[in-house]
Amino acid sequence: MSYADTPAGPGSPPDGLDDAVLKTLFAQSAVGIVVLDPQLRLVRANSLVEGVDTGEYIGHRFTEAFRLDDPDGAEQLLKQVLAGEGPVRDHLVRGRLRRTPGDRTFLVSAYRLDGPGGSALGLVSAVVDVTERERARARAATLGAVRDAVGGSLDVATTCRAFIDALVPDFADLAVIEVVDEVLRGADPPVGPLPPDTPLCRVATGHCDALRGEEALRGRPVGGTRRLPLRTPYALAVTDLRPRLERLTADIPWLDADPEAARGLARAGAHSLIVVPLTLRGAVLGLVSLYRCGDAELFDEEDVSLAGTAVTRAALAIDNARRYEREHVIASTVQRRLLPRAERHQAAVETAHVLLPGRDSGCWFDTIALSGARTALVVGGVAGEGLQSVIVMGQLRTVIQALAGLDLEPEEVLARLKETADRLAHERASLPPSDSLRGEPLRAGCVYGVYDPFTRTCTVARAGHPAPLIVGPDGRRVAFDVPEGPGLFAADSALFAPATITLEEGSVLAFCTAELLADDRAEERITQTLARSAHNARSTHDTHSGHNAHSSHDSHITHDTHDTHDTHDGHSLQQLGDDIVYETPDDTRSAGAALLLARTGTVSDHRVATWDLAQERTTPATARLLVRDRLQGWGLDEDTVDSTELIVSELVTNAVRYGTPPLRLRLLLDTTLTCEVHDGSTASPHLRHARTVDEGGRGLFIVSRLAAHWGARHSPAGKVLWTEQDLPGDATATMP
């Protein structure tokens, strides 16, 4: 019922009130009011809606008058209101007005107008232009997206990629971020203004779906570098460190300085540009270029302010990543300097390694030549990133090399290594509270194995580290259960238990850091790679053996089957290590890892001489004769023969006088000459400096002067005194 239908009386509304209300609403309402007929055509609109004075929209459909982006959806919604399904309140639609440039956002509410009998006379709609409000909301959302996306990574490229993804396509249609080339390598950024000839590397780009591929960026792929052309907004921005807002038209003179960019921007239809220098505390890290293309609105000063805020956030994150990259480069360099530069020659083991650089710079490996042609195989890792992890790694590696030289058993080496680790942990805990290093935990693991070619046994102990994987020469995996000991910095004080296995000649052991065994299929993947190599090598060897059998009657060439330093018919250990890396997931490679491969062998009979000697006073003389005969047979020079005779005489005399049976002498010729005297006593002699009047006590002193290295190692069966003598460079060339 309207006021006109209300009977007149005291307090009744005056006549004509309805008309006055409608007139006032249409003339003074703060929102646009539109009246639609049942066909959704405009029949009346107030002055806040464009075109009412001329009547150019009267009679047009609502969706045509406001040129909506989704006319079908809006019309369907209005039809539902017209059908009595309820009003629509505060529905956002996007469109355009003829007299106002750019896209507009409208907040629409629609209500049904009921006539006599409940029939629909049409709709009345309130239309509010909320473009600026939505723009402010979109800018806030963009800044929120930048805050959420940027800063979560310590990789410069990943940070730049996240920044671009946060801006495209909601804020810009096309975006490019370039970083000073030296900054990507961890160098300090130059203080502004940026020198004109400074190369910038394109780190990340992004474009909206409307652009075809990256045509605007053609010729400048990610990773490419350029020097900024002079007298352009790009060069000016890094000169005075202020952003630039540019309207892109075909007649802009500065585009002539960069024809390639001009052609690309024309293909993309770019019409608006914001250039913001990537700066932090006056230093220039790079440049950000943002474009809008096609029908998108032009950038305005509010957008420039937003871009500046977003780029400041990105600059802080990129600088943090740069600092981390710099420390990582230093740590990786120190790591490489601390580790072996090349494979070391071993008497009866072929070795190869692969070191994957990554976030973890604390992994290490080692092959250490021990007395008696034995080889120590070591792989370990210190958890953590940065220089401090490398320093701890260097300390542990130095200690383990010193312990290996004492001829200790693997479990004893790890026990003493853990004692050193405990002291390092105590030193860190004693740092001042203000030292950030004090609160960083220490975690490290190590696996230590010793291979003896004479017994073909490998004894392994491990401290919080994976056990080695073993594949036999037939390609089958060899089960090897090594009890796990506590980590080097763990509070657990449990003992380390070794495990010993006898291996066939040609078996391959793979010592890996934990990163290479991170996924469930890692062990299977590595052993399959080792097995394939074993099968291929065996097939090739069988073919060669058949050929040699047919030609042996006509050939005088002999092959030393004990030489472990061949390439096994093209399947070298180094290639095998590379194959394992190729099949490793990318996330494992980024973490950093170490792999040490060892192929077992034996010592050639031609290079070893062993004698069992009697526990008699005449034995030293007998030993001297045996040694001279053997060394002359090997073609060694007379000086070496004389020195070795004297060394053997002193060692055997000591064993006869102070040791117990059995007594055994062994000579081993490789790159050095090794002499070993074994007896059943566990008592070790000690080097003494005899006085002038002393009649004895000079034996080991003489030995130490003649030998490059000497020592003693113990076993349940007794002890072995050994010496190593350096040989002339061509001493092994005359071997039969």
C-alpha positions in Angstrom: 0.0 0.0 0.0 1.4 3.5 -0.9 0.9 6.6 1.0 -1.6 7.7 -1.6 -3.8 4.8 -0.6 -3.8 5.7 3.1 -7.1 7.4 4.3 -6.5 11.1 5.2 -6.6 11.9 8.8 -4.5 13.2 11.7 -0.9 12.2 11.2 -1.5 10.9 7.7 1.1 11.7 5.1 0.3 14.6 2.8 -0.9 14.1 -0.7 1.9 13.7 -3.3 4.4 12.3 -0.8 5.2 9.2 -3.0 6.1 11.4 -5.9 8.2 13.6 -3.7 10.1 10.7 -2.3 10.8 9.3 -5.8 11.8 12.6 -7.1 14.2 13.2 -4.2 15.7 9.7 -4.5 16.4 10.1 -8.2 17.7 13.6 -7.7 19.8 13.4 -4.5 20.5 9.7 -3.9 24.2 8.9 -3.2 23.9 5.8 -5.4 22.8 5.3 -8.9 19.2 4.2 -9.3 18.0 2.4 -12.5 14.5 1.3 -13.2 14.1 -1.7 -15.6 11.0 -3.0 -17.4 10.2 -6.7 -17.6 12.4 -7.0 -20.6 15.3 -5.6 -18.5 15.5 -2.3 -20.5 16.2 1.0 -18.9 13.1 3.2 -18.4 14.5 5.6 -15.9 17.8 6.5 -14.3 19.1 9.1 -11.9 21.9 11.6 -12.6 24.7 9.4 -11.1 24.3 7.1 -14.1 25.9 8.2 -17.3 23.7 9.3 -20.2 20.4 10.1 -18.4 20.4 13.7 -19.5 20.5 12.8 -23.2 18.4 9.6 -22.8 20.9 7.7 -24.9 20.6 4.7 -22.6 16.9 4.7 -22.2 15.4 1.7 -24.0 18.8 -0.2 -23.9 19.2 -3.4 -22.0 21.0 -3.1 -18.6 23.9 -5.2 -19.8 24.4 -3.1 -22.9 24.2 0.2 -21.0 27.0 -0.8 -18.7 28.9 -2.9 -21.2 29.4 -5.7 -18.7 32.2 -8.2 -19.1 29.8 -11.1 -18.3 26.5 -10.0 -19.8 24.9 -13.4 -19.8 25.6 -14.1 -16.2 24.3 -10.7 -15.1 21.1 -11.0 -17.2 20.4 -14.4 -15.8 20.7 -13.1 -12.3 18.3 -10.2 -13.0 15.8 -12.6 -14.6 15.8 -14.7 -11.4 14.9 -11.5 -9.4 12.2 -10.8 -11.9 10.8 -14.3 -11.5 10.4 -13.7 -7.8 13.3 -15.8 -6.5 14.4 -13.0 -4.2 16.4 -9.8 -4.5 20.1 -9.5 -5.3 22.2 -7.5 -2.9 25.7 -6.1 -3.4 26.7 -8.2 -6.4 30.0 -7.1 -8.1 30.0 -6.8 -11.9 32.7 -5.4 -14.2 32.1 -3.2 -17.2 32.8 0.1 -18.8 31.2 3.5 -19.3 31.4 5.4 -22.5 32.5 8.7 -21.0 34.9 7.3 -18.4 38.1 5.5 -19.6 39.1 2.2 -18.3 37.4 -0.7 -16.7 34.9 0.0 -13.9 33.6 -2.1 -11.1 30.0 -1.8 -10.0 28.1 -3.0 -6.9 24.6 -3.9 -8.0 21.5 -4.6 -5.9 18.2 -5.4 -7.7 14.6 -5.6 -6.4 11.4 -6.6 -8.1 8.6 -4.1 -8.6 5.2 -5.7 -7.9 2.1 -4.4 -9.6 -1.6 -5.0 -8.9 -2.3 -8.7 -8.4 1.4 -9.4 -7.8 2.5 -9.1 -11.4 6.0 -7.9 -12.1 6.2 -4.4 -13.4 10.0 -4.5 -13.6 13.1 -4.0 -11.4 14.6 -1.2 -9.5 18.4 -1.5 -9.2 20.9 0.4 -7.1 24.3 0.8 -8.9 27.4 2.0 -7.1 30.7 2.6 -8.8 33.2 0.9 -6.4 36.2 0.9 -8.8 38.5 2.9 -6.5 37.6 0.8 -3.5 38.3 -2.4 -5.5 41.5 -1.1 -6.8 42.7 -0.3 -3.3 41.6 -3.8 -2.2 43.5 -5.3 -5.2 46.6 -3.4 -4.3 46.4 -4.6 -0.7 46.0 -8.2 -2.0 49.0 -7.7 -4.3 51.2 -6.6 -1.4 49.9 -9.4 0.7 50.8 -11.9 -2.1 54.3 -10.4 -2.3 54.7 -10.7 1.5 53.5 -14.3 1.5 55.5 -15.4 -1.5 58.9 -13.6 -1.1 61.4 -14.4 1.6 60.7 -18.1 2.0 63.8 -19.1 0.0 67.5 -18.4 0.2 68.0 -18.9 -3.5 68.1 -15.7 -5.6 66.4 -17.2 -8.6 63.6 -18.8 -6.6 63.0 -15.5 -4.8 62.8 -13.6 -8.1 60.5 -16.2 -9.5 58.2 -16.0 -6.5 58.1 -12.2 -6.7 57.1 -12.2 -10.4 54.4 -14.8 -9.8 52.9 -12.6 -7.0 52.6 -9.7 -9.5 51.4 -11.4 -12.6 48.7 -11.4 -13.8 46.7 -9.5 -11.0 48.9 -6.4 -11.0 50.9 -6.5 -14.3 50.5 -8.4 -17.6 54.2 -8.7 -18.2 57.0 -8.5 -15.6 60.8 -8.8 -15.8 63.4 -8.8 -13.0 67.0 -8.4 -13.7 69.8 -8.7 -11.2 73.4 -7.4 -11.4 75.4 -10.3 -12.7 78.0 -10.2 -9.9 75.3 -10.1 -7.2 74.1 -13.5 -8.4 77.5 -14.9 -7.5 77.3 -13.5 -3.9 79.3 -10.3 -4.5 78.4 -7.1 -2.7 76.0 -4.9 -4.8 77.5 -1.7 -6.2 76.5 1.6 -4.6 74.3 3.7 -6.8 74.4 5.1 -9.4 75.0 1.9 -11.3 77.8 2.2 -13.8 76.5 2.2 -17.4 78.5 -0.8 -18.5 77.3 -3.1 -15.6 75.8 -6.3 -17.0 72.4 -7.3 -15.6 71.2 -10.9 -15.8 67.5 -11.7 -16.5 66.6 -13.9 -13.6 62.8 -14.3 -14.0 60.0 -13.2 -16.2 56.2 -13.6 -16.2 53.3 -12.9 -18.5 49.5 -13.2 -18.4 47.7 -15.9 -20.4 46.5 -13.3 -23.0 50.1 -12.9 -24.3 51.3 -15.5 -26.7 54.2 -17.2 -25.0 56.9 -14.7 -24.2 57.1 -12.9 -27.5 57.7 -9.7 -25.7 60.9 -11.3 -24.3 62.1 -12.9 -27.5 65.8 -12.7 -27.9 66.4 -12.3 -24.2 65.8 -15.6 -22.4 66.1 -16.1 -18.7 69.8 -16.3 -17.9 70.8 -13.8 -20.6 72.6 -10.6 -19.8 72.5 -7.1 -21.1 73.8 -3.6 -20.5 71.1 -1.0 -20.1 70.9 1.3 -23.1 71.6 4.9 -22.2 68.9 7.6 -22.1 66.1 5.2 -21.4 63.9 4.9 -18.3 65.8 1.7 -17.4 69.1 3.5 -17.2 67.7 6.5 -15.5 66.0 4.5 -12.8 69.4 2.9 -11.7 71.1 6.2 -12.0 69.0 8.4 -9.7 67.4 5.3 -7.9 63.9 6.6 -8.5 61.0 4.7 -10.2 59.6 5.7 -13.6 56.1 5.7 -15.0 55.9 5.7 -18.8 53.1 5.7 -21.4 54.3 3.5 -24.2 53.5 4.8 -27.7 55.1 4.3 -31.1 56.6 7.7 -31.2 58.6 7.6 -27.9 62.2 8.6 -28.8 63.9 6.5 -26.2 62.6 3.3 -27.8 65.0 3.9 -30.7 67.9 3.2 -28.3 66.6 -0.4 -27.8 65.0 -1.5 -31.1 64.8 -5.2 -30.0 62.8 -4.2 -26.8 60.6 -1.9 -28.9 59.6 -4.7 -31.3 58.9 -7.1 -28.4 56.7 -4.6 -26.6 54.8 -3.8 -29.8 54.1 -7.5 -30.3 52.8 -7.7 -26.7 50.7 -4.6 -27.1 52.3 -3.0 -24.0 51.0 0.5 -23.4 52.1 1.3 -19.8 55.4 0.8 -18.0 56.7 1.1 -14.5 60.5 0.7 -13.9 61.6 0.4 -10.3 65.3 0.1 -9.3 66.0 -2.9 -7.0 67.9 -1.1 -4.3 68.7 -1.6 -0.6 70.5 0.9 1.6 71.7 2.8 -1.5 73.2 -0.2 -3.2 71.8 -1.4 -6.6 70.9 -5.1 -6.8 69.0 -4.9 -10.1 65.9 -3.6 -11.9 62.2 -4.5 -12.1 60.1 -3.7 -15.2 56.3 -4.0 -15.1 54.0 -3.7 -18.2 50.3 -3.6 -18.8 49.1 -4.6 -22.3 46.0 -4.7 -24.4 42.8 -3.6 -22.8 44.2 -3.3 -19.3 44.1 0.0 -17.5 47.1 2.3 -17.5 49.3 2.4 -14.5 48.9 5.4 -12.3 50.8 7.0 -9.4 49.1 4.7 -6.9 50.4 1.8 -8.8 53.9 3.3 -8.8 53.8 3.6 -5.0 52.6 0.0 -4.7 55.4 -1.3 -7.0 58.0 0.6 -5.0 56.8 -1.0 -1.8 56.7 -4.5 -3.3 60.2 -4.1 -4.9 61.6 -3.0 -1.5 60.3 -6.2 0.0 61.9 -8.2 -2.9 65.2 -6.4 -2.6 65.5 -7.3 1.1 64.7 -11.0 0.3 67.2 -11.0 -2.6 69.9 -9.5 -0.5 69.4 -12.2 2.2 69.6 -14.8 -0.5 72.7 -13.1 -1.9 74.4 -13.2 1.5 73.6 -16.8 1.9 74.9 -17.5 -1.6 78.1 -15.7 -0.8 78.6 -17.8 2.4 77.7 -20.9 0.4 80.3 -20.1 -2.3 82.9 -19.6 0.4 81.9 -22.8 2.2 81.9 -24.8 -1.1 85.4 -23.4 -2.0 86.8 -24.4 1.4 85.2 -27.8 1.1 86.8 -28.4 -2.2 90.2 -27.3 -0.8 89.9 -29.7 2.2 89.0 -32.7 0.1 91.2 -34.8 -2.1 91.7 -33.2 -5.6 92.3 -36.5 -7.4 92.0 -40.2 -6.8 94.9 -41.6 -4.8 96.7 -44.7 -6.0 95.9 -47.7 -3.8 97.8 -51.0 -4.0 94.7 -53.3 -4.5 91.6 -51.1 -4.7 90.3 -49.0 -7.6 88.4 -46.0 -6.3 86.3 -43.2 -7.7 84.2 -40.4 -6.1 81.5 -38.0 -7.0 80.9 -34.9 -4.9 77.6 -33.1 -5.5 77.7 -29.4 -4.4 74.6 -28.2 -2.7 73.2 -26.7 0.4 75.0 -29.2 2.6 78.7 -28.3 2.5 79.8 -30.6 5.3 80.0 -34.0 3.5 83.5 -35.5 2.9 85.2 -38.7 1.6 88.6 -40.2 1.8 90.7 -43.1 0.7 93.7 -43.6 3.0 96.6 -46.0 2.2 97.4 -48.1 5.2 100.3 -50.5 5.9 100.2 -53.9 4.4 98.5 -52.7 1.1 95.3 -52.1 3.1 93.0 -49.2 2.2 90.7 -47.2 4.5 87.5 -46.0 2.9 85.8 -43.1 4.6 82.6 -41.1 4.0 81.0 -38.7 6.4 78.9 -35.7 6.7 78.3 -32.8 9.1 74.6 -31.6 9.0 74.0 -27.9 8.4 74.8 -25.3 5.9 77.5 -22.7 5.6 81.1 -22.2 6.6 80.8 -23.5 10.2 79.8 -26.9 8.9 82.8 -27.0 6.6 85.1 -26.1 9.5 83.8 -28.9 11.6 84.1 -31.3 8.6 87.7 -30.3 8.2 88.4 -30.9 11.9 86.9 -34.3 11.8 88.6 -35.3 8.6 92.0 -34.3 9.9 91.4 -36.3 13.1 90.3 -39.4 11.2 93.4 -39.2 9.0 95.6 -39.0 12.0 93.8 -41.9 13.7 94.0 -44.0 10.5 97.8 -43.7 10.6 97.9 -45.4 14.0 96.7 -48.7 12.4 93.6 -48.8 14.7 90.6 -51.0 14.1 87.6 -49.3 12.6 85.5 -49.3 15.8 88.4 -47.8 17.7 88.9 -45.1 15.1 85.3 -44.1 15.5 85.4 -44.2 19.2 88.3 -41.8 19.4 86.7 -39.7 16.7 83.6 -39.4 18.8 85.8 -38.3 21.7 87.1 -35.4 19.6 83.5 -34.6 18.5 82.4 -34.4 22.2 85.2 -32.0 22.9 84.2 -29.8 19.9 80.6 -29.8 21.1 81.8 -28.8 24.6 83.8 -25.9 23.1 80.7 -24.7 21.2 78.5 -24.9 24.3 81.1 -22.8 26.2 80.8 -19.9 23.8 79.4 -16.6 25.1 75.6 -16.4 25.1 75.8 -13.5 22.5 77.5 -15.8 20.0 74.8 -17.1 17.6 76.9 -20.3 17.0 76.4 -21.4 20.6 72.7 -22.3 19.9 73.3 -24.2 16.7 73.2 -28.0 17.3 76.0 -30.2 15.9 75.1 -33.5 14.1 77.5 -35.6 12.1 77.9 -39.2 10.9 80.7 -41.3 9.5 81.4 -44.7 8.1 84.9 -46.2 8.2 86.0 -49.3 6.4 89.3 -51.1 5.9 89.9 -53.5 3.0 92.7 -56.1 3.2 93.6 -57.5 -0.2 95.5 -60.5 1.2 92.5 -61.8 3.1 89.9 -60.1 0.8 88.1 -58.9 3.9 86.5 -55.6 4.5 85.8 -54.5 8.1 83.4 -51.6 8.6 82.1 -49.6 11.5 79.6 -46.7 11.3 78.5 -43.8 13.5 75.1 -42.5 12.6 75.7 -43.1 9.0 74.4 -45.5 6.3 76.3 -48.8 5.8 77.9 -49.3 2.4 76.1 -51.1 -0.4 77.9 -54.1 -2.0 77.5 -55.8 -5.4 79.5 -58.8 -6.3 81.3 -59.4 -9.6 78.3 -61.5 -10.7 75.9 -58.5 -10.3 74.2 -59.7 -7.3 73.8 -57.6 -4.2 75.8 -58.8 -1.2 74.0 -58.5 2.1 76.1 -56.7 4.7 74.6 -55.9 8.1 76.7 -53.3 9.9 75.5 -52.4 13.4 74.7 -48.8 13.7 76.6 -46.8 16.3 75.6 -43.4 17.7 76.2 -40.2 15.8 79.4 -38.4 16.4 77.8 -35.6 18.4 75.0 -37.8 19.9 74.7 -38.0 23.7 74.5 -41.8 23.4 77.8 -43.4 24.6 77.1 -46.9 23.2 80.1 -48.8 21.8 80.8 -49.1 18.1 80.5 -52.7 16.8 82.3 -53.6 13.6 81.3 -56.1 10.9 83.6 -58.1 8.6 82.8 -59.6 5.3 84.9 -61.6 2.8 84.5 -60.3 -0.7 85.2 -61.8 -4.1 87.7 -60.0 -6.3 85.9 -57.4 -8.4 83.2 -56.6 -5.9 82.1 -53.0 -5.8 81.3 -51.1 -2.6 79.3 -47.9 -2.6 79.8 -45.6 0.4 77.1 -42.9 0.3 76.1 -40.0 2.4 72.5 -40.1 3.7 71.2 -37.6 1.1 71.8 -40.2 -1.7 69.6 -42.7 0.2 66.8 -40.3 1.1 64.0 -41.9 -0.9 62.6 -45.4 -0.6 64.0 -46.7 -3.9 67.5 -45.2 -3.5 69.2 -48.4 -2.4 67.5 -50.4 -5.2 68.3 -47.8 -7.8 72.0 -47.7 -6.8 72.5 -51.5 -6.6 70.7 -51.9 -10.0 73.2 -49.5 -11.6 76.1 -51.4 -10.1 74.6 -54.7 -11.2 74.2 -53.5 -14.8 77.8 -52.5 -14.9 78.9 -55.9 -13.5 76.8 -57.8 -16.1 78.2 -55.7 -19.0 81.7 -56.0 -17.8 81.3 -59.8 -17.4 79.8 -60.2 -20.9 82.6 -58.2 -22.4 85.2 -60.2 -20.4 83.8 -63.5 -21.6 84.0 -62.3 -25.2 87.6 -61.2 -24.8 88.4 -64.5 -23.0 87.1 -66.5 -26.0 89.1 -64.4 -28.4 92.3 -64.8 -26.3 91.8 -68.6 -26.1 91.8 -68.9 -29.9 94.9 -66.6 -30.3 97.0 -67.7 -27.3 99.1 -70.1 -29.4 100.3 -67.2 -31.6 100.8 -64.6 -28.9 103.4 -64.0 -26.3 101.5 -61.2 -24.5 100.5 -62.0 -20.9 97.8 -60.2 -18.9 98.0 -59.5 -15.2 94.6 -60.5 -13.9 95.3 -58.9 -10.5 95.7 -55.4 -11.8 92.8 -53.5 -10.3 93.5 -50.2 -12.1 92.0 -50.9 -15.5 88.7 -49.6 -16.7 87.0 -53.0 -16.7 86.3 -52.9 -20.5 85.1 -49.3 -20.6 83.0 -49.4 -17.5 85.2 -47.3 -15.2 84.2 -46.6 -11.7 84.0 -42.9 -12.5 81.5 -43.6 -15.2 79.6 -45.8 -12.8 79.5 -43.0 -10.3 78.2 -40.6 -12.9 75.4 -43.1 -13.9 74.3 -43.2 -10.2 74.1 -39.4 -10.1 72.2 -39.2 -13.4 69.4 -41.3 -11.9 69.3 -39.4 -8.6 66.3 -37.1 -8.0 66.9 -33.4 -8.5 66.0 -32.5 -4.9 68.8 -34.9 -3.7 71.3 -33.1 -5.9 70.4 -29.7 -4.5 71.0 -30.9 -1.0 74.6 -31.9 -1.7 76.0 -35.4 -1.3 79.2 -37.5 -1.6 79.6 -40.9 -3.2 82.7 -43.1 -2.9 83.0 -46.3 -5.0 85.7 -49.0 -4.5 86.3 -52.1 -6.6 88.2 -54.7 -4.7 91.2 -56.6 -6.0 94.3 -58.5 -4.8 98.0 -57.9 -4.9 99.8 -59.6 -7.8 102.0 -62.6 -6.7 104.9 -61.0 -8.7 104.9 -58.0 -6.2 104.8 -60.0 -3.0 107.4 -62.2 -1.2 106.6 -64.0 2.0 108.8 -66.2 4.2 108.1 -68.1 7.4 111.2 -67.9 9.6 112.5 -69.8 12.5 112.8 -68.3 16.0 116.6 -68.7 15.9 119.7 -66.5 16.3 120.8 -67.1 12.8 117.5 -66.0 11.3 118.5 -62.3 10.7 121.4 -63.4 8.5 119.0 -65.7 6.6 116.5 -62.9 6.2 119.2 -60.6 4.7 120.1 -63.2 2.1 116.4 -63.7 1.1 115.7 -60.0 0.9 118.8 -59.3 -1.2 117.9 -62.1 -3.7 114.3 -60.9 -4.0 115.1 -57.2 -4.4 117.7 -57.9 -7.0 115.1 -60.1 -8.8 112.8 -57.1 -8.8 115.5 -55.0 -10.3 115.9 -52.4 -7.5 118.9 -50.3 -7.2 121.8 -51.2 -4.9 121.2 -48.4 -2.4 117.6 -49.6 -1.8 118.8 -53.2 -1.5 121.4 -52.2 1.2 118.9 -50.1 3.1 116.3 -52.8 3.1 118.8 -55.4 4.2 119.6 -53.3 7.3 116.0 -52.6 8.0 115.0 -56.2 7.8 118.0 -57.2 9.9 117.0 -54.9 12.7 113.3 -55.9 12.7 114.0 -59.6 12.6 116.6 -59.3 15.3 114.1 -57.5 17.5 111.4 -60.2 16.8 113.8 -63.1 17.5 115.1 -61.5 20.7 111.8 -60.1 22.2 109.0 -61.8 20.3 107.4 -65.2 20.1 106.6 -67.5 17.3 105.3 -67.6 14.6 107.8 -65.3 12.8 107.0 -64.2 9.3 108.7 -61.7 6.8 106.9 -60.1 3.9 108.0 -57.7 1.2 105.5 -55.8 -0.9 106.5 -53.8 -4.0 104.2 -51.0 -5.2 104.9 -47.3 -5.5 106.8 -47.8 -2.3 108.6 -50.8 -0.8 107.0 -52.2 2.3 108.7 -54.6 4.8 106.7 -56.4 7.4 107.8 -58.6 10.3 105.1 -60.5 12.2 105.5 -62.3 15.5 103.2 -63.6 18.1 104.0 -61.1 20.9 101.7 -58.2 21.6 104.4 -56.0 23.2 105.4 -53.1 21.0 108.9 -51.8 20.8 109.5 -48.0 21.4 112.0 -45.7 19.7 114.8 -44.7 22.1 117.6 -42.3 21.6 120.6 -44.3 22.9 123.4 -42.6 24.7 126.9 -42.7 23.4 128.0 -45.3 25.9 125.0 -47.5 25.4 125.7 -50.8 23.6 122.1 -51.3 22.3 118.9 -49.5 21.8 119.7 -48.1 18.3 117.8 -50.5 16.1 114.5 -48.6 15.7 116.4 -45.4 15.5 118.3 -46.7 12.5 115.0 -48.0 11.0 113.3 -44.6 11.4 116.2 -42.9 9.6 116.2 -45.3 6.6 112.4 -45.6 6.2 110.0 -42.9 5.1 107.4 -44.3 7.4 107.3 -47.0 10.0 104.9 -48.3 12.7 103.2 -51.2 14.4 99.8 -52.7 14.1 98.2 -55.3 16.4 95.9 -58.2 15.9 94.7 -61.1 18.0 97.5 -63.2 16.6 100.3 -60.8 17.6 101.8 -57.7 16.1 103.4 -56.5 12.8 106.3 -54.1 12.6 106.3 -52.4 9.2 108.3 -49.9 7.2 107.8 -48.0 3.9 110.6 -46.8 1.7 110.3 -44.4 -1.2 111.6 -45.7 -4.5 113.2 -44.0 -7.5 110.6 -43.0 -10.1 111.6 -45.8 -12.5 112.0 -48.5 -9.9 108.8 -50.4 -10.9 109.4 -50.1 -14.6 111.8 -53.1 -14.5 109.3 -55.4 -12.9 109.0 -58.7 -14.7 
